[in-house]
Amino acid sequence: MTNLVDAAKSGDKRATLIALRDILASTIQNCESGRDMASNTKRLMEVMAELEALPDPSQKKISKHDRLKAKHENR
């Protein structure tokens, strides 16, 4: 598990959200208060939505030129 403070200091939004997601999941798992569980679950869902909205760093970045070239070749 990535340290939340280190991730936040790095400025890496994805790493920070991942660390926050992991902390929230752990907090929910060990939670005994229904009210706290509800608010933490809502926040976890928000964090996960933010993560999904970020571009996937593992995907190769394709230039506009290469996209147009591939589109033309597929015709």
C-alpha positions in Angstrom: 0.0 0.0 0.0 1.4 3.4 -1.0 1.8 6.0 1.7 -0.9 8.7 1.2 1.3 11.5 2.4 4.2 10.5 0.0 1.7 10.1 -2.9 0.2 13.5 -2.3 3.6 15.2 -2.0 4.7 13.6 -5.3 1.9 15.5 -7.1 0.9 12.2 -8.8 -2.9 12.4 -8.8 -3.4 8.7 -9.7 -1.0 7.5 -7.0 -2.8 9.8 -4.4 -6.2 8.5 -5.4 -5.0 4.9 -5.3 -3.6 5.4 -1.8 -6.8 7.1 -0.7 -8.9 4.3 -2.2 -6.9 1.7 -0.3 -7.2 3.6 3.0 -10.9 4.1 2.6 -11.4 0.4 1.8 -9.5 -0.7 4.9 -11.4 1.8 7.0 -14.7 0.5 5.7 -13.7 -3.1 6.3 -12.9 -2.3 10.0 -15.8 0.1 10.6 -18.3 -0.5 13.3 -20.4 2.7 12.9 -23.1 2.6 10.3 -22.9 6.3 9.8 -19.2 6.3 9.2 -19.5 3.3 6.9 -22.0 5.1 4.8 -20.0 8.3 4.4 -16.7 6.4 3.7 -18.4 4.1 1.2 -19.8 7.1 -0.7 -16.3 8.7 -0.7 -14.8 5.4 -1.9 -17.2 5.3 -4.8 -16.3 8.9 -5.7 -12.6 8.2 -5.6 -13.0 5.1 -7.7 -15.0 7.2 -10.3 -12.2 9.8 -10.4 -9.7 7.0 -11.0 -11.7 5.6 -13.8 -12.0 9.0 -15.4 -8.2 9.5 -15.5 -6.4 8.4 -18.7 -4.8 4.9 -18.3 -1.0 5.4 -18.1 -0.4 1.9 -19.4 -2.1 2.7 -22.7 0.2 3.8 -25.4 -0.3 7.4 -26.4 -1.3 7.6 -30.0 -0.7 10.9 -31.9 -3.4 12.5 -33.9 -1.4 11.8 -37.1 -1.1 8.1 -36.2 -4.9 7.8 -35.5 -5.7 9.4 -38.9 -3.2 7.2 -40.7 -4.7 4.1 -39.1 -8.2 5.3 -40.0 -7.2 5.9 -43.6 -5.5 2.4 -43.8 -8.6 0.7 -42.5 -10.8 2.1 -45.4 
